[in-house]
Amino acid sequence: MKNELRYRSYAAHLRERYGKKVYKIPLNLPAGCPNRDGSLGSGGCDFCAPEGAGFELLPERLSVDEQLKTNMDYIGSRYGVDTFIAYFQNYSNTYLSIVSFEQAIRAAVHPNVVEMAISTRPDCVDERHLTLLKEIQQETGIRITFELGLQTANYRTLYQINRGHGLASFIDAVLRVHRYEFEVCAHVILNLPGDDNLDAVETARILSALKVEQVKVHALYLMKNTKMGEAYEQGAFQMISLEDYQERAILFLEHVAPEMVVQRLIGRAPEKNSIFVNWGTSWWKIRDEIHQKMERENRRQGTKYQRFEGFSENVTKSEKI
């Protein structure tokens, strides 16, 4: 099916790969995070709420089998799909013990599961996980993607938001994951306090230089009982406007490699206990307005992408961001 959008969408990518619609099944493990339990720090990233990214997940007390079956039955009947990606979504899933991690991964092996996506921190991926997953992939033929949280290439911002790792950790993780021939989906937040359009462009360029296969773009949302939420309520920083976010998202797209798959341009977020979520606008409306702006201004993914192949007379200081 022809992709009519001005970027390479995830839905189109999956249709090209499998010839039909494929749906992600979220799975919730009791994984935890080293930036919460004292190993690296406490409290987590300044923007992260206690429930992490799992506000729509089934409870972790349910087994992987139960979660998988429940979601496959519901989503399969509602959307008419029979092919799925098992998405280990919340917290840092490779922070489990290697025994528990293997049990969870093997429990998600199913005839209708063609891929597994494993969300984790760049500093929580080691050779044991990579070796184990390679063995499972060779046994089953299931594709593996690591969803790595970068958020921004600005290492000073990473420090300021108590991320607990820097840019180098992300680069190292991508290189190691790629050595095992797994794909990488990078998570980025384009409107973190202190970042600007240049940071978005540099993030796009770094992901492209690393040949990251996929990207998931988020807008920052703020929850109660988080350090960043409290700072926002106290007036320590202001959120950029929705129009500025949309422009920044398009700039980001223009600078990523044209072959990079874009999973999303704006994220869904919980409204309960929220302070700021998507400018009080529905995520799909923001996405559609980005599509319309790209169409209206004749802008596309990859038009300002720069291949790093040494000096070229075609790349000069006068190049416009």
matplotlib code that plots the C-alpha trace (Angstrom):
import matplotlib.pyplot as plt

x = [0.0, 1.3, 2.3, 0.6, 2.2, 5.3, 7.3, 7.8, 5.1, 5.2, 1.8, 3.1, 6.4, 4.6, 2.3, 5.3, 7.1, 4.1, 1.6, -1.1, -2.0, 0.1, -0.8, 1.4, 0.4, 1.6, 3.0, 3.7, 6.6, 7.7, 10.9, 11.7, 14.4, 18.0, 17.3, 14.6, 15.9, 19.1, 21.5, 21.9, 19.6, 16.2, 13.0, 13.7, 13.8, 12.3, 9.4, 8.6, 5.5, 5.5, 3.6, 6.1, 4.7, 2.2, -1.0, -2.9, -1.3, -2.8, -1.5, 1.9, 0.5, -1.0, 1.3, 2.7, 0.5, -2.6, -1.8, -0.9, -4.1, -6.4, -5.0, -4.8, -8.5, -9.6, -7.5, -7.9, -11.7, -11.9, -9.5, -9.7, -6.0, -4.2, -0.6, 1.1, 4.2, 4.8, 5.7, 7.4, 6.6, 6.9, 10.1, 13.5, 12.6, 16.2, 16.6, 15.0, 17.2, 18.3, 16.3, 13.1, 13.8, 14.2, 11.0, 9.0, 10.5, 9.8, 6.3, 5.6, 6.6, 3.4, 2.5, 0.8, 3.7, 6.1, 8.2, 9.1, 9.8, 11.7, 11.7, 14.7, 17.4, 20.6, 22.6, 20.6, 21.5, 24.4, 25.8, 23.7, 20.4, 21.8, 23.1, 19.9, 17.7, 19.8, 19.3, 15.6, 15.4, 17.3, 15.0, 11.7, 12.4, 10.8, 12.3, 13.7, 13.6, 15.1, 13.2, 15.9, 15.0, 17.4, 15.0, 17.5, 21.1, 21.8, 23.8, 23.5, 19.7, 20.0, 21.9, 19.5, 16.5, 18.2, 18.2, 21.0, 22.9, 24.4, 24.6, 27.6, 25.6, 23.0, 25.6, 27.3, 23.9, 23.0, 26.3, 26.1, 22.5, 23.4, 26.2, 23.6, 21.6, 18.6, 16.8, 16.6, 13.7, 14.9, 12.5, 12.9, 11.1, 11.4, 10.3, 12.3, 13.2, 16.4, 16.3, 15.6, 15.4, 19.1, 18.9, 16.1, 18.1, 21.3, 19.3, 18.0, 21.5, 22.9, 20.1, 20.7, 24.5, 24.0, 21.6, 18.8, 16.0, 13.0, 12.1, 9.2, 8.6, 6.9, 5.9, 6.6, 3.7, 3.8, 2.2, 1.6, 4.1, 7.0, 9.9, 9.4, 5.7, 6.4, 9.0, 6.5, 3.8, 6.3, 7.1, 10.6, 10.1, 7.5, 6.3, 6.8, 3.7, 1.9, 2.8, 6.5, 6.3, 4.8, 7.5, 10.2, 8.7, 8.8, 12.4, 13.3, 11.7, 13.5, 16.9, 16.4, 17.4, 14.6, 14.5, 14.0, 10.6, 8.6, 6.4, 4.7, 4.9, 3.0, 2.2, -0.9, -0.7, -2.8, -5.2, -5.6, -3.3, -1.9, -0.6, 0.1, -0.8, -0.5, -1.7, -5.2, -5.6, -6.2, -3.0, -4.6, -5.5, -1.9, -0.7, -3.1, -2.1, 1.5, 0.5, -1.4, 1.4, 3.9, 1.5, 0.8, 4.5, 5.7, 8.0, 9.1, 11.2, 14.9, 15.0, 17.8, 19.4, 23.2, 25.2, 28.4, 30.9, 33.6, 33.8, 31.5, 31.4, 27.6, 27.6, 28.5, 28.2, 25.4, 23.2, 19.9, 18.4]
y = [0.0, 3.4, 5.6, 8.9, 10.6, 12.8, 10.5, 6.8, 5.7, 2.6, 1.3, 1.5, -0.1, -3.1, -3.5, -3.5, -6.1, -8.5, -7.6, -6.9, -5.0, -5.8, -4.7, -4.1, -6.0, -4.2, -6.4, -5.3, -6.9, -6.0, -4.7, -1.6, 0.9, 1.5, 5.2, 4.6, 1.9, 3.6, 1.7, 4.9, 7.3, 7.6, 9.1, 8.4, 10.9, 14.2, 13.8, 10.2, 9.4, 6.4, 4.2, 4.9, 4.6, 1.9, 3.8, 1.7, -1.7, -4.7, -5.3, -6.9, -9.5, -11.2, -13.6, -12.9, -15.6, -14.1, -10.6, -11.8, -13.8, -11.1, -8.4, -10.6, -11.6, -8.1, -6.4, -9.2, -9.1, -5.3, -4.5, -7.7, -8.6, -11.9, -10.9, -9.2, -7.6, -8.5, -5.1, -5.2, -1.6, -0.4, 0.6, -1.1, -4.6, -5.8, -4.7, -8.0, -10.9, -12.8, -15.8, -13.8, -12.0, -15.3, -16.7, -13.6, -13.6, -17.3, -16.9, -14.4, -16.8, -17.5, -18.5, -15.1, -13.1, -12.1, -9.5, -8.6, -5.0, -4.6, -1.2, -0.4, 2.1, 2.2, 1.4, -1.8, -3.8, -6.3, -9.2, -11.8, -10.3, -9.9, -13.5, -14.9, -13.0, -14.1, -17.7, -17.2, -15.4, -18.2, -20.8, -19.0, -16.6, -13.8, -10.4, -8.4, -4.6, -2.7, 0.5, 2.6, 5.8, 8.6, 11.6, 14.1, 14.2, 17.2, 15.6, 18.6, 18.3, 14.6, 15.6, 18.3, 16.0, 13.3, 10.8, 8.9, 8.3, 10.4, 10.4, 8.0, 5.3, 5.5, 5.4, 2.4, 0.5, 1.1, -0.2, -3.3, -4.0, -3.6, -6.1, -8.7, -7.6, -6.4, -3.2, -0.1, 2.3, 5.5, 7.4, 11.2, 14.1, 17.2, 19.8, 19.2, 22.3, 23.8, 22.2, 24.1, 23.5, 22.9, 20.1, 18.5, 18.7, 17.3, 14.4, 13.6, 13.7, 11.4, 8.8, 8.9, 8.6, 5.6, 4.1, 3.7, 2.0, 3.5, 6.5, 7.3, 11.0, 12.3, 15.6, 16.2, 15.7, 16.5, 14.6, 15.5, 14.2, 14.6, 17.0, 18.5, 18.9, 20.8, 23.0, 23.8, 24.8, 27.0, 28.8, 27.5, 27.0, 27.4, 24.9, 25.8, 26.5, 23.8, 25.6, 25.6, 21.9, 21.1, 23.1, 21.3, 17.9, 18.7, 20.0, 16.7, 14.7, 16.7, 15.9, 12.1, 9.6, 9.1, 5.3, 5.7, 4.5, 6.9, 5.1, 8.3, 12.1, 12.7, 10.4, 9.5, 10.5, 9.9, 12.7, 11.5, 13.4, 15.4, 18.9, 19.4, 17.0, 17.8, 21.4, 20.2, 18.9, 15.3, 13.6, 12.7, 16.3, 17.4, 14.6, 15.6, 19.2, 18.2, 16.2, 19.2, 21.6, 19.4, 19.1, 22.9, 23.8, 20.9, 19.4, 15.8, 13.5, 13.4, 16.5, 18.0, 14.7, 14.8, 11.7, 11.8, 10.7, 13.2, 16.7, 17.5, 20.7, 20.3, 20.8, 24.2, 26.5, 28.3, 25.2, 26.3, 24.4]
z = [0.0, -0.9, 2.0, 1.4, 4.3, 4.0, 6.3, 6.6, 9.0, 11.2, 9.9, 6.3, 7.3, 8.9, 5.9, 3.6, 5.8, 6.5, 3.8, 6.3, 9.5, 12.5, 16.1, 19.1, 22.3, 25.4, 28.2, 31.7, 33.8, 37.3, 35.9, 38.0, 37.2, 38.5, 38.5, 41.1, 43.4, 44.4, 42.1, 40.0, 41.8, 43.4, 42.2, 38.5, 35.7, 36.8, 34.4, 35.2, 37.3, 39.7, 37.2, 34.5, 31.0, 32.0, 32.6, 30.0, 30.8, 32.3, 35.9, 36.2, 38.6, 35.5, 33.8, 30.3, 29.0, 30.5, 29.3, 25.8, 25.5, 26.9, 24.6, 21.5, 22.0, 22.5, 19.8, 17.4, 17.5, 17.6, 14.8, 12.8, 13.1, 13.7, 13.7, 16.6, 18.1, 21.8, 23.3, 26.8, 27.5, 31.0, 32.8, 32.0, 31.0, 30.9, 34.5, 35.5, 36.5, 33.5, 34.6, 35.0, 31.7, 29.8, 31.3, 30.2, 26.7, 26.1, 27.5, 24.7, 21.9, 20.1, 16.5, 16.0, 17.4, 14.6, 16.6, 20.1, 21.1, 24.4, 26.1, 28.3, 29.3, 27.3, 30.4, 31.1, 28.0, 28.4, 26.5, 28.5, 27.2, 23.7, 23.6, 25.0, 22.6, 19.6, 20.6, 20.9, 17.6, 15.9, 17.5, 16.6, 13.7, 15.7, 15.0, 17.9, 18.4, 21.3, 22.2, 23.9, 25.8, 24.7, 25.0, 23.7, 22.4, 24.6, 27.4, 29.6, 29.5, 30.3, 33.4, 34.4, 34.2, 36.3, 33.4, 35.0, 31.8, 29.1, 25.3, 25.3, 27.0, 24.3, 21.5, 23.1, 23.5, 19.8, 18.6, 20.8, 19.8, 16.1, 16.4, 17.2, 14.1, 16.2, 15.3, 17.5, 18.1, 19.8, 22.1, 22.0, 23.7, 21.5, 24.1, 27.2, 29.2, 28.0, 24.5, 21.3, 17.6, 17.3, 19.9, 17.9, 14.7, 16.4, 17.9, 14.4, 13.0, 15.7, 15.3, 11.5, 11.9, 14.1, 11.5, 14.1, 12.3, 14.0, 16.2, 18.5, 19.1, 22.2, 23.6, 27.2, 29.5, 33.2, 36.1, 39.7, 42.3, 39.9, 40.2, 36.8, 37.4, 40.6, 38.9, 36.1, 38.6, 40.4, 37.2, 36.8, 33.1, 30.4, 27.9, 24.2, 22.3, 20.3, 17.1, 18.1, 18.9, 15.5, 13.7, 15.8, 15.0, 11.2, 11.5, 13.2, 10.4, 7.8, 9.3, 9.9, 7.3, 4.8, 5.5, 9.2, 10.4, 12.4, 15.0, 16.2, 16.3, 19.5, 22.3, 24.2, 27.9, 31.1, 32.0, 35.6, 37.9, 35.0, 35.1, 31.4, 28.5, 24.9, 25.2, 26.2, 22.6, 21.5, 20.2, 16.9, 16.2, 16.8, 14.6, 11.8, 12.0, 11.6, 8.5, 7.1, 7.8, 6.0, 3.0, 3.0, 3.2, 0.9, 3.5, 3.8, 5.9, 5.0, 2.8, 5.0, 5.9, 5.9, 5.3, 7.3, 4.6, 5.0, 3.6, 0.7, -1.3, -1.2, 2.6, 3.7, 6.7, 4.9, 5.1, 6.7, 9.6]

ax = plt.figure().add_subplot(projection="3d")
ax.plot(x, y, z, "-o")
ax.set_aspect("equal")
plt.show()
